[in-house]
Amino acid sequence: MAKQTGIIPIKGTIGNITFFKSKDGDMVRKKGSISASAIANSPAFQRTRENNAEFGRAGKASKVLRTALNTLLQQCSDHRMVSRLTTAMLKVIQADATSARGLRNVIDGEAALLTGFDFNINAVLSSCLTTIYTAAINRVTGELTVNIPAFKPRKSIKAPAGATHFKIISGGTAIDFENGFFETDTKETDYLPWNAADTAIINLANTVTANSTHPLFLVLGVEFFQQINGQQYPLNNGSFNALAIVKVDTGV
């Protein structure tokens, strides 16, 4: 794949060359020569069909997880997050050690591999929030909790220029990947000043149905704001906000 550098960008297909626009600019690539029929039916493409099936399954699972966390992701994601999460979900599926190739899935895979996934690569949680915290999931009660001891924001929060306040946010979700259903609960602190004074102890408890049989995910994040004339405004459309998966319980 190459990038167009001409003065006038071209869109469409000329011969076997396709010109198109992406988030990375105007691009060009060679049109594939293998027919869809051959890929769908030829024994030579059996592995391709298996790979495509699992990639499609990863895409669907990624979409369910994104939808479950949509309220938080609106202000905490980068423009490549969808592809990054799909790639991470594919690794979960490929870790399925019981299903046949092409039939591997998230449920029989290793969803715990998603622990530490940052939804905004431009604001990694471990860099934005450096204080110690405890993340826990209690499947029996359905509580997904984050506990943060008192800390000094100027020492433990890496805030972008212009930020005067921040919030600590969390979300807990139970996801039925097979049927595309989910249950999500989100929590957040009040606006906290980014200063040198100790915060209060922060306890965020997200609740889903007790004894759920579905994978449980706990996410934690930081949102930044600028106070002007007593009003709080999201800083730079949330591009500096962090959100990451900090705990996963598959129930296995």
N, C-alpha and C positions, 0 to 999 in steps of 0.2 A: 504494500500500500504506500502511495506517495502523496505528497502535498502539492496542490496547485500554487504556482507562484506568479502566474500571469496577471496582467492588469485587469482583464475581464474574466471573472470566474465562469466556468462552464458547468451546466447541470444536464444530466441525461446520459445516454449511451451512444457512442460512436464506434461502430464495428464491435470489437470485443473489449473496449475500454469504457468503464463507467465513471462518470464524474458526479460527485455528490457533496453536500455540505454537512459537516458534523460539528460537534462542540469544539473540536480542535482546528476548525477552519475548513477551507475548501480542499477536498481530497479526491484522489483518483486511484482506481484499482482495476485489475484485469478481470473481465467477466469469466465466470466459471464455465468449463466446457463439458462437464459431466451432467447428464440429464437427470431430472428429478425421478423419472421412472426407474432408471438404473440404480439409483441410491435406494429407492423404496423396495426393489424386488431382487436385484442381483445378489447371489451368494457372496460375491466378492466384497460387498459392502455391508456384510452382517455386523462387523465391528462398528462401522459408522452408524448404523441404525441403533445399536446398543448405546453408543456414546450419545447420540442425539436424544434418545429416550431419557437418559439420566440427566443430561443437560437441561432438557425441558422440565423434568421433575424438580431440578434445582431452582430453575427460574420461577416455577409456581410456588415452591416453598418460600423462596425469598420474598415474593410478592405478599404472601400471607403474613410473614413476619413484619414487613414494612407497613402493611395496612394496620396490623395490630398496634404498632407504635407510631402511627401517623401523626397523632397530636403532638408528640415530642419531636418527630423528625422534621416537621414543618420549619423549625428554627435551628435544627442541628444536623445538617448533612451537607456533603459536598457533591459536585455534579457527577462524580464517578462512583458514588456510593452504590447505586443499583448493580453495576457490573461487578464491583468488588464483593458485594454481599452474595451475588449469585455464584461467583468463583469460590467463596468460602463455603457456601452451602453445597456445592458440588463435591468439595473435599469431605464434607460430612457424609454425603451419600456414598462416596467411594470407600469410606471406612466401614461400610456395611459388610460384615464378614459371614452373613448367613444367606443372603439372597443371591440368585444367579446374576451374572453380568447382564446389564440392561434392565434388570428388575430391582436393583439396589435402591434404597429409599432412606428418607430422613429418620423415620421411626426406628429402623434397625441399624442406622448409622451411629455416628458419634457426635451428637449435637453439642456436646461439651466443647468440641473444637471451636465453637463460636465464641467462647469466653475470651474477652479481651478485644473483641471486634469494635473498632472505632467507626462510627457512622459519619464523622467529619474528619477526614485525614488531615485537614488544615488546622485542626484543634484537637490534638490527642489528649484524652482524659488524664492519663498519667503525668502529662506535662502541665496541664492546666490546674489540676488539683493534686497537690503533693502531700497533703496531710494524711495521716493514717485513718482508715475507715474499715468497718466490718460489714460484709454483705452476707446475708443468710437467707435460706429458703426452707420453710417448714411445710412440707407437702401435706401433713396431717391437718394442720390448721388453715392452710391456704395463705399463710403470711409470707411475703417476700420483703425483707427489711434491710435498711441501710442505717447504720449507727456511726456518727462522726463525733468524736470528742471535741471540746472547745478548741479553737485554733485562731491564730492571727491571720486575717485575710491577706495582708500585704506580704506575709512570709510564705503562705501556703496556697495562694491563688495567683496564678500567672494571668493577670488581666491585660487586655489589649489597651493601647493608648485611647484615652477618652472615656474609659469605663469609670463610673463612680459607684455602681452597685452591681450586685449579682444575685442569682438564685441558685440553690442546689435543687435539682429535680430528679425524680426517680419514677420508674414504671415497672410494674410486674404484670406478666401476661402468661396465660395458659393457652397453648395452641394445638388444635387438632389439625395437623397437616394433611391428613388423608381426606378430610371433608371440607377443609378451608375455613373452619370456624375458630374463633378465639374469644378470650375474655381478658380484658385489660383494665388495670387500675393505675392511675398516676397520682403522684403527690409532689408538692413543691414547698419550699420555704417562703417566707415573706421576702421582700427586697432587703438584702443585707448590704450595709455600706462596706466598700473596699477600703478599709483603714487598718490601723495598727492595734485596734482594741479586740480583745477576745470575743468570739461569738459565743452564743449559748450552745449547749450540747444539741446536736441535730439528730433526730430520730424520724425516719420516714418509713412508714409501714404501708405497703401495698397489699391488698387482699383479693384473692380469687377464690373460687369454690373449693372448700375443704376436700381433701382426698382426691384431687383431680388425677386422672389417669394419663393426662397429656404432659408433654414436655413443658417445663416452667422456665421462664427467662426473666432475669432481673437486670434492668439497665439503670445507670447513674450518669448524671450530667451536670454541667454548669452553663447558665445563661448569663450574658452580660448586658448591662443597661447603662444609659447615661441620663442623669437627672438634670432637667432644665426647668427652672421656674416651678419646682415642686412636682413636675410630671416625669414619669419614667418612660424612656424610649429605648426599644431594642437597638443594640449597637450594631451598626453596619449590616442590617438585615439578618443578623444571626450568624454571619460568616465566621465569627470567632467562638461560637458556642460549641461545647464538647458533649458527646454522648457515647457511651460504650456499654457493651454487655459485660457485666461484672460477675454474674453467677448464672449457671445453668443446672437444672435438675431434670434428668430424663426419666426418673422413676425406676430405672433399672437397678 
